[in-house]
Amino acid sequence: MIKVKEQNKRIDIEAEELLKNVEGMKENGFRLVQISCTRLGEVFELNYSFDKDYNFINIKLNITAEVEIPSISFIYQPAFLYENEIHDLFGIKINNISIDYDGGLYRMSVKTPFGCNNTEIGGSKA
């Protein structure tokens, strides 16, 4: 039996460093695993996860609702689904998504249910 040791690394960045870091992942042969978002009070934590040969790298950034971030869908095409979902559920402004559903990826009775201005779903404002 072969034992494989997976390595994990987290890189904390600012929003303006996102494209440079993601381009570096692509240039070094990493695949996009997932993009996630969670609301921490008035701040959103975004995690971009990449993997290559059991080397798992998480790029993390924290932003406020006013911050606009660039799409990475021109670097990793499947990212458009994650980005549309994050836009629709959290209200994060993501610029230049390759296939932009413009808020229509999901049909929801509440606009941006996990956004900062919504206390209807997801509990009270923290």
Buried (B, 14 or more C-beta within 10 A) or exposed (E): EEEEEEEEEEBEBEBEEBBEBBEBBBEEEBEBBEBBBEBEEEBBEBBBBBBEEEBBBBBBBBBEBEBEBBBBBEBBEEBBBBBBBBBBBBBBEBEEBBEBBEEEBEEEEEEBBBBBEBEEEBEEEE
